[in-house]
Amino acid sequence: MTNDEIFAARRRLIGRNVSIAYRRPVHLVRGSMQYLFDADGRRYIDGYNNVPHVGHCHPRVVD
């Protein structure tokens, strides 16, 4: 997705009343435990969602 497509999808799905804190959107493509990964393979720590509880794709939750 291009940045314009990401912004358009965000406006359509989340709405304009929720502010953003970035200039260039990150295109996240997968998650594993406490990390999220973008389309270029860069790793980010997810400190926002429910990661402190179980992480992304935790084996005990997935199975």
N, C-alpha and C positions, 0 to 999 in steps of 0.2 A: 504494500500500500504506500502511496505517496503521503507526504505530510498533509496536503490538502484533503485527501481522502480520509485520513485519520481524524482531522478536525471536523469534517462534515459528518462522519459517523458519530463522533463524540457529541456534536450538537443534536443529531437526530435521536440518539439513544439516551443521553444523560440530560441534556437540556442546557439552555444558556444561563440559567440562574446559578449553576455551580461553577465557581471560578477555577481557573487553571493556574498552575505555578511553574510553567515551563514555556520556553520560547519555541523549542523544537520538540514535537512529540516523540516519544520512544515507542517503537513498534515491537512490543513484547510478543514472543512467539511460543514460549514454554516456561514452565516453572518446575523446580525440583527442590524439595525441602524449603529452606529459607530464601532461596534465590529465584530470580526471574532472569530470563535471557532474551536479548533482542535479536533481530534478524541477522546482525553481524557477529553474533556469538558473545557480545559483551555481557558480563554478569552484574546483576544489581541485587542488593539485599532488599527484600520486601519487608519493610517495617510497618506496613499499613494494614494489610488484610489479616486474616486469622493465622498468620504464620507463627506467632508466639505459641499457639496451641499445638498444632500438628505439622505445619509446613505444607508445601505443595507436593502432591503425589506421594504422600507417606504410604509405605507398603501396607501397613495395618489398616489404613482407611481404604486404599485402592482395592485390596483383596476383599 
